[in-house]
Amino acid sequence: MADNWKEKLYEPQGELVSVENVNFKGPEPHVEGEELISIESVDLSYTGKTGPIKALENIHFNIYPGEFICVLGPSGCGKSTLLKIIAGFIKPTTGSIKLDGEEIKGTDWHRGVVFQHPPLYEWFSVRTNVAFGPKMRGVPKDEYEPLVDEYLEKVGLTEFANKKIYELSGGMKQRVSIARALINNPEILLMDEPFGALDALTRESVQDLTRKIWWDTGKTIFFITHDVEEALLLASRVIVLSRHPGKVIEDIPVDFSRQIVEQGATDIKFTPDFYKYREKLLKLINSQR
């Protein structure tokens, strides 16, 4: 993908005066038809003990190529449910979700998924796990083996290629999971609170890896998190859902990930702008509880 996708994602945020006066900008305008995924008036209900329960209500937004979207919201607002609908694991009750203009009707390799607890084959080696997808799709070995080496290098696991999964740390397992999803070259990478179970140092390391992969490849990422700082450090756009039933209440572009990559801004969390966005988002989410 050409590098100009990066230019379309960001504009300077401008001077922010106070937490109370942080005005979130709406998403930057895009040309109609550019969207990778279109989510149109999606509702999802399920049957509870006392009758139908609505989990999502009137979800409507587009995802564009090269975006890193982080979704925030209070517990139980339907964040993971929305990801499962995009992945094709479940169908919406009403509305539609389309990939490249085609209705999503089930799972396929065009949408890679990384979970909080990686569903890896513990008795297989790292290499075998990463190669699993292309092998099952019938890709010739001489074609996928070089890709395995390439993605193991991208996630920093070359020297651990022959280790069994049960021999790895939690952070290494997530790296394997990311490589296993990316080797299939999905059009979008869906990540469901993938770093939630990791310790703070490991989490920061894998965040850096994910940001770098996104920036270097231009891969579109849809990332569920409950951590406001994580969202601001990774996203090019943050979507906030309301309390149950989940509705989109904010949809904003953010600029901090670009500053980290392009300017080496390792202390971005301590800047006034970051603090103001963090506090505004926390206040918004807490108001939904």
C-alpha positions in Angstrom: 0.0 0.0 0.0 1.3 3.4 -0.9 2.6 5.6 2.0 0.0 8.3 1.4 -2.5 6.3 3.4 -0.7 7.7 6.4 -1.2 11.3 5.3 -5.0 10.8 5.1 -5.3 9.6 8.7 -4.0 12.6 10.6 -4.3 16.4 10.9 -2.8 18.5 13.7 -5.0 18.4 16.8 -4.5 22.1 17.6 -4.1 23.7 21.0 -6.2 22.3 23.8 -6.9 24.7 26.6 -8.6 22.6 29.3 -10.0 19.2 30.0 -13.5 20.5 30.0 -13.0 22.2 26.6 -11.5 19.4 24.7 -13.6 19.2 21.6 -13.3 15.9 19.8 -13.2 16.3 16.1 -15.3 14.0 13.9 -13.6 11.5 11.6 -11.8 13.0 8.6 -14.0 13.0 5.4 -13.4 10.1 3.0 -14.4 9.6 -0.6 -17.6 7.5 -0.9 -16.7 4.0 -1.9 -13.3 4.0 -0.3 -14.5 2.1 2.8 -13.1 -1.3 3.5 -15.9 -2.3 5.9 -19.3 -0.6 6.1 -21.4 -1.2 9.2 -25.0 -0.1 8.6 -27.6 0.3 11.3 -26.5 -2.9 13.2 -28.6 -4.1 16.1 -28.0 -7.4 18.0 -30.4 -8.9 20.5 -30.3 -12.2 22.3 -32.8 -14.2 24.4 -32.5 -13.7 28.2 -34.5 -15.2 31.0 -37.0 -12.4 30.9 -37.1 -12.0 27.2 -35.1 -10.3 24.4 -32.0 -8.3 25.5 -30.5 -5.8 23.1 -26.7 -5.9 23.2 -26.0 -3.4 20.3 -28.2 -0.7 18.9 -28.0 1.2 15.7 -24.2 0.8 15.1 -23.3 2.8 12.0 -19.8 3.7 10.8 -17.2 2.8 8.2 -13.7 1.4 8.5 -11.2 2.7 5.9 -8.0 1.0 4.6 -5.0 1.7 6.8 -6.9 2.8 9.9 -6.1 1.6 13.4 -9.4 1.8 15.2 -9.6 1.3 19.0 -13.0 0.7 20.6 -13.6 1.8 24.2 -16.6 1.6 26.4 -17.9 0.4 29.8 -17.9 -3.3 30.7 -20.8 -5.1 29.0 -21.4 -2.5 26.3 -20.9 -4.9 23.4 -17.4 -4.2 22.3 -16.4 -7.8 21.8 -19.8 -8.6 20.3 -19.2 -6.0 17.6 -15.9 -7.6 16.8 -17.5 -11.0 16.6 -20.0 -9.7 14.1 -17.3 -8.2 11.9 -15.3 -11.5 12.2 -18.4 -13.4 11.0 -18.7 -15.5 14.2 -22.3 -14.2 14.8 -24.9 -12.4 12.6 -26.6 -9.1 13.6 -30.3 -9.2 14.3 -30.8 -6.3 11.9 -28.6 -4.2 9.7 -25.6 -5.3 7.7 -21.8 -5.5 7.6 -20.0 -5.5 4.3 -16.4 -6.1 3.4 -15.4 -4.5 0.1 -19.1 -4.1 -0.6 -19.9 -7.8 -0.1 -22.1 -9.0 2.9 -20.1 -10.8 5.6 -21.8 -14.2 6.0 -19.2 -16.1 8.0 -15.6 -16.5 8.9 -12.7 -16.5 6.3 -9.0 -15.6 6.1 -9.8 -12.1 4.9 -10.4 -11.2 8.6 -7.7 -12.3 11.0 -8.5 -12.5 14.7 -6.2 -12.2 17.7 -7.8 -13.1 21.0 -6.9 -12.2 24.6 -6.0 -15.9 25.2 -4.3 -17.2 22.0 -5.9 -20.4 20.8 -2.6 -21.9 19.8 -1.6 -25.6 19.5 0.5 -26.0 22.6 2.2 -29.2 21.5 3.2 -27.8 18.1 6.3 -25.6 17.5 6.1 -21.8 17.0 6.9 -22.4 13.3 4.2 -25.0 12.8 1.6 -22.7 14.5 2.5 -19.8 12.2 2.3 -22.0 9.1 -1.0 -23.6 10.1 -3.3 -21.2 8.1 -1.5 -21.3 4.8 -1.1 -25.0 5.1 -4.8 -25.6 5.7 -5.6 -23.3 2.7 -3.4 -25.5 0.5 -0.7 -23.0 -0.1 2.4 -24.9 -1.4 5.1 -25.4 1.2 7.8 -23.6 -0.9 5.6 -20.5 -0.9 4.6 -20.3 2.8 7.9 -21.3 4.4 9.7 -18.1 3.4 6.6 -16.2 4.7 6.9 -18.0 8.1 10.5 -16.9 8.3 9.5 -13.3 7.4 6.8 -13.0 10.0 8.8 -14.7 12.7 11.4 -12.0 12.1 8.7 -9.3 12.2 7.5 -10.4 15.7 11.0 -11.1 17.0 10.7 -14.9 17.4 13.2 -16.2 14.9 15.4 -17.8 17.5 12.3 -19.4 19.1 11.0 -20.9 15.9 11.4 -24.5 17.1 10.2 -24.0 20.6 6.9 -25.6 21.7 4.1 -23.1 22.6 4.0 -24.3 26.2 7.6 -23.3 26.6 6.8 -19.6 25.8 5.9 -16.6 28.0 2.5 -14.9 27.6 3.9 -12.1 25.6 5.7 -14.5 23.2 2.4 -16.4 22.7 0.7 -13.2 21.6 3.5 -12.6 19.2 2.9 -16.0 17.7 -0.8 -15.3 17.5 -0.2 -12.0 15.7 2.2 -13.7 13.2 -0.2 -16.5 12.6 -3.0 -14.0 11.8 -0.8 -11.8 9.6 0.7 -14.5 7.5 -2.7 -15.0 5.8 -2.5 -11.4 4.7 -6.0 -10.5 5.9 -7.7 -7.3 4.8 -8.3 -6.4 8.4 -6.8 -7.6 11.7 -9.4 -7.9 14.5 -7.9 -7.8 18.0 -10.0 -8.5 21.1 -8.3 -7.1 24.2 -5.2 -9.0 23.1 -2.9 -7.7 25.8 -5.3 -7.7 28.8 -3.7 -10.7 30.5 -0.1 -9.4 30.1 2.1 -7.7 32.8 2.8 -4.0 32.3 6.2 -4.3 30.8 5.3 -7.1 28.4 2.1 -5.2 27.4 4.1 -2.1 26.5 6.5 -4.2 24.4 3.8 -5.9 22.4 2.0 -2.6 22.0 5.2 -1.2 20.4 5.4 -4.3 18.1 1.8 -3.9 17.0 2.1 -0.2 16.3 5.3 -0.8 14.3 3.7 -3.6 12.2 0.7 -1.4 11.5 2.8 1.6 10.5 5.2 -0.5 8.3 2.5 -2.5 6.5 -0.5 -0.2 6.4 -2.6 -3.1 7.7 -6.1 -2.1 8.9 -6.6 -2.9 12.6 -9.8 -3.0 14.7 -8.8 -3.3 18.3 -11.0 -3.8 21.4 -9.6 -2.5 24.7 -10.8 -1.2 28.1 -7.7 0.8 28.6 -7.9 4.5 27.6 -4.1 5.0 27.5 -3.7 1.9 25.3 -6.3 3.3 22.8 -4.6 6.7 22.6 -1.1 5.2 22.2 -2.2 2.9 19.4 -5.1 4.3 17.5 -5.5 6.6 14.5 -9.2 6.8 15.5 -11.1 6.0 18.8 -14.7 4.9 18.9 -16.5 5.0 22.2 -19.6 2.9 22.9 -22.3 3.8 25.4 -23.4 1.5 28.2 -25.7 -1.4 27.4 -27.1 -1.5 24.8 -24.0 -0.3 23.0 -24.3 2.8 20.7 -21.6 4.9 19.2 -21.3 8.1 21.3 -17.9 9.4 20.1 -15.8 8.8 17.0 -12.6 10.8 16.9 -9.3 10.8 15.1 -6.2 10.9 17.3 -2.5 11.7 16.5 -0.4 10.2 19.3 0.6 7.0 17.5 2.0 8.9 14.6 4.0 11.2 16.9 5.5 8.1 18.6 6.5 6.5 15.3 7.6 9.6 13.3 9.0 11.7 16.1 10.2 9.0 18.6 8.0 10.7 21.2 8.5 8.1 24.0 7.3 10.5 26.6 4.0 11.2 24.8 1.9 10.0 27.9 3.3 13.0 29.9 2.3 15.7 27.5 -0.6 18.1 28.2 -2.5 17.0 25.0 -2.3 13.3 26.0 -3.5 14.1 29.5 -6.4 16.1 28.3 -7.6 13.5 25.9 -7.2 10.8 28.5 -9.2 12.6 31.1 -11.9 13.6 28.7 -12.3 9.9 27.5 -12.3 8.6 31.1 -15.0 11.1 32.1 -17.0 10.1 29.0 -16.8 6.4 29.8 -17.4 6.8 33.5 -20.5 8.8 32.8 -21.9 5.7 31.1 -21.7 3.4 34.2 
